Amino acid sequence: MLAQTTYTEMTACQAAAAVQAGALSARDLVEAALTRVEQHDQDVRAFTGLWPEQARRRAAAVDAALSDGIRLPLAGVPIGVKAPEGITSLQSRRLIEAGCIPVGATSVPRRGTGYQTYGHTDRGPTLNPLNPRWSPGGSSAGSAAAVAARLVPLATGSDGAGSVRIPAAWCGITGYKPTNGLLPARDRVGLNTPGPLVRTAADAIIYLQALTTEHPSAPTALSPLTVTWSPTLGFADTAPAVRETARAALERYITAGLLHCVDVPVQLRDPAPAWTALRQTAALTALEPATAELVAGNERTLAEVFQHADVIATPTTPHPPHGHNGPGDRMNVSLTWGFNITGHPAVSVPAGTTAHGEPVGLHLVARHGADHLLLSLAAAAEERAPLL
C-alpha cells in the first residue's frame, strides 16, 4: 500500500512517472487518493460526491493499457472534477484519455448567489485548507481546496472571470487560464475557458500537452523575458499588503535572471460593464457602441504593451481572502476578468503571504498564444526562484 506521506508529496508529474516506471500502479494511487479524501475531506469539504468504484475500474484499465505498452502521459493520476463539468466535457475526456482517473466531483457555489467565491456542499461551505475561516475563492472552490489539501494532485476548473486563478491564489497553489479558444469555451460568448488547479507549473505544462498540441520548452531553455509590473492595471483598488507581497515575488524572478523589468504603463479601463454586457449577449458585435469601444480600447492598449514587454505582472486579486460571509463591496475579479474578455493566457502562482499570513498570488499574463512561454517561465521560477 502506498504510504499517505508519500502520496501527499507527489505532484501529478511525479505520480505519472512512478506509474509509467512500474514503481507504482494506478490502483495504488487511486486507493491512496480515496483514503486521503475519506480521512481529510471533512476538514475542507472539497468534494460533493465520490466515485470509488468507477475510479477503481479506470485504474485497472490504465494498468492494463500500460502492460500492453500503451503510453499514457498522466497514467494513474487521481483528479477532482469541477461538479458542473462532469466527465463528459472535452477537458475531462482528454485527461482521462491521458491516463487520469477522476475520483469525485468538486464543489462550486450554489446557483443564484450574488458572489461566486465559495463552494457549497451539503455539509456546509468549502473551507480554505490554509485557514478554515477564509473562503477558498471561486467558483472552482472545491478543486482548489482539493489540490491545496493534497487530496488529489490535479483538479479541473473553468475560468470565466478568474474562477481558476482566484482560488489558486487564495489556496496557495497554481491556476492556469489558457488563451481563449485553445480549448472549447463553456459559455456561448467565449469568456469561460477550462483550466487546471495544480501544485506546480510543471503539472500545468503536462496538462496543456495532454489537452492540446502545445509543447512548452524546458525551463532551462528559457531566455530572460521582459516584464512590466502593474499592481492596479490602471483602475483597481489594490491593498498595499497584497501589492507588496506580489511585487516581492516578482523580484525573485528578476533576481534569478528570468525576467528583466521594463517601464511600460498598463492603463486599462475597468472592464466591469463590458464583462456584464457580454454575459447577456451572444457576441461582441451585439454590444452597445460605448461598451464595444471599451473592449476595443483595452485590446489596443494591451497590444501596445505587448510590443514592449513579454509579460504583464499583477497581483492575482486586489485583496486577500475574505471570510465565508462574502466579499462585501470588494471586487475580487478586478485584476483577472479583463483577460477573459481579451483572451490572453494567464497564470496565478503562489507569491507568499502578507504580514498577517494571508496568501497572495502573482498573476502573469502573456501575448495571445504564448501559453508555452508563460508556463515555462513559471516552471523555471519554481526551480530557480522557489518560494521559501
Disulfide bonds with the S-S distance in Angstrom:
none
